[in-house]
């Protein structure tokens, strides 16, 4: 979902973004009821899915599906319990994405012990999708870049593996004082498995006025 900032605010302020989200809610989400949780930095809610480009840079991974597949997925989602079971280590957002992709591509997105000590990350899922698409051209995978709107949030940083994050931030150094073997394992994890590439350079960039192409199937 997207919102378009007024042209007089090239750098979106938080008050402007909140106002735009409220207008979107009143125009499109009231049918869900007035008690739908808004959400914040701690608790998830509808506001986290509206105007996401004000918060971060977004990469879109688009692949071909059939109408029957999409209907079957929606039926499965609607039949499932409407309850969040989030767990950072075993049921995080990347795990959820992997389960959706496994619906279309069974047995493709499995949890791996390495890299990242068995924790699923967005970078892992993206890499596996790209690798699968290279072997299966019928997937018709395309990648798009939706830049972050300048404003109250700091600019998005590149997504890293857990091992790379520990190394580049220097957190592996104090870890080495307490558990040198674990720190060594992190380094090996990064060198052997944690540097898998993603083809995110030179992909088409979608500005707000271009996003309708994602709805209509334009290429």
Steps between C-alpha positions, in 0.01 A plus 500: 500500500630845422436861586614802307646792692381848403749669263563781747658247739796344312626376839209333675448593865351250742187712549438502124546122472263435792238724341529322165469162669188613687343616174579165339348318796177699484473453123585129473521316833185592693327194357731292722355665811606784724678275748780392264830563679695792358839370610826669592872421528421227756162358400411422139189649338352636180715816492813291442366391160403846374762736360788259570736693271501780759669256737747309283626416154306214341600233252213331318542140383230421247439158345236334285208317664166368382162623616426154639818508710416843639144395585628189676749705702232747609272211599777351711578833666133568576458152649800544731466645849506880506769508766861610494756245618813708444831373631827669400697176487251255350192682367612842382387699195750326272365161613150617412617613156671165447178315584310704241764435235497129586133500410596597144832316492475201740803387698714789372531732799629292788661608824880469483738446789753713313517786436365705791488221760170369371317835520311584181571848361353704211834477319489119514147485359583749224812310400317166486222655289753645254688169484176309439395742226832455317434126478133549411459781241124442496495675838550829312657662804544876484647729764414866557635768730261738680720773658437624851326838514735751671363609834495429870654153474871444442587346165465124471812290522582191299363171629777283645541148623518463877868404482583804287308729736698375798829551313434840338358652820791372707278299735707193423793655693343497849352161410853372439602592856224288652471216248784500246379177343158650428664813357716280278188316389338830405804591289500163323124525448548839333796399283353170375124555492408855597609691190241372252434773240170659405444660154364826639720739303367667186145371549208718379414777744131573558398848606154555657348580162633168360354265760179444305705270276517252787120490509433474127775259403706755306863423429 
